[in-house]
């Protein structure tokens, strides 16, 4: 398991959530897991396609890879590469952004979710995964 990538972890959690949904099991975990899945798929793109040229750029990339803010990841990715995410992917990212904390930890900003929201969040994660898979496939095709 030590050699798993951001993609591998995201894919494993997405598979787990899909299987839970297929079994009719839902809960608050759909919130933070959906954000985490999107986060790791985006971090895979950063890891693969952002190539720092200086020590400072490497430090910035390292900092970005530690953020949980999906908008920060998207902004960085689009500024540092020619990758442009679709409007749908950005909408899905905005829907789940912040759920990592609000559905995981108690506090003034914490929230509970309803069953329909749980499945909506899963749908967001699935569509972001599809977008990332499309981008990786296109990039790999260009290398061949």
ABEGO torsion letter per residue (X at the ends): XAABBAAAAAAAAAAAAAAAAAAGBBEAAAAAAAAAAAAAAAAAAAAAABBBABAAAAAAAAAAAABABAAAAAAAAAAABABBBBAAAAAAAAAABGAAAAAABBEAABBBBBAAAAAAAAAAAAAAAAAAAAAAAAAAAAAX
